[in-house]
Amino acid sequence: MPGRVSGRVVAATPAIVHAGARTGLFAFGLLCLSVGVVGAFVPFVPSTVFLLLALWAFSRSSRRFHGWLYGHPRFGKPLRDWQLHRVIPVPAKIAAVAMMATSLTIFAVFVADGWVEPLALGAVLAAVAAYIFSRPHSPP
């Protein structure tokens, strides 16, 4: 049964029947929610990715927590913007690409033995960056 959050209809998702899987997903959702909340206040810790994972886990384990997170006054808007319009705000785009560039630099300087691995990783990260910048930065 669909519910209403902030005037929008939220589609009901099928619940997992197996209790163990449901409990595991709920615990995973709580873990991701915890990391996401920490990431909202600590620099260089991503929050939206973990909140999206928490939203997904709750959608399959707890309609109550899913509805709470989806309608949350602080965390709900970016989640709704992503779900409804696939929006990534400009500061998040810049932070994501900056972190990818930093990771690639650290990998190339301190980890890689040659040039092949950094080149391959750079190609993958360039594709991810292109996807990130291809998303709109505000809802229509």
Helices and strands as residue ranges (DSSP letters): E 3-5, E 8-10, H 19-41, H 48-59, H 63-70, H 76-85, H 90-106, I 107-111, H 116-134
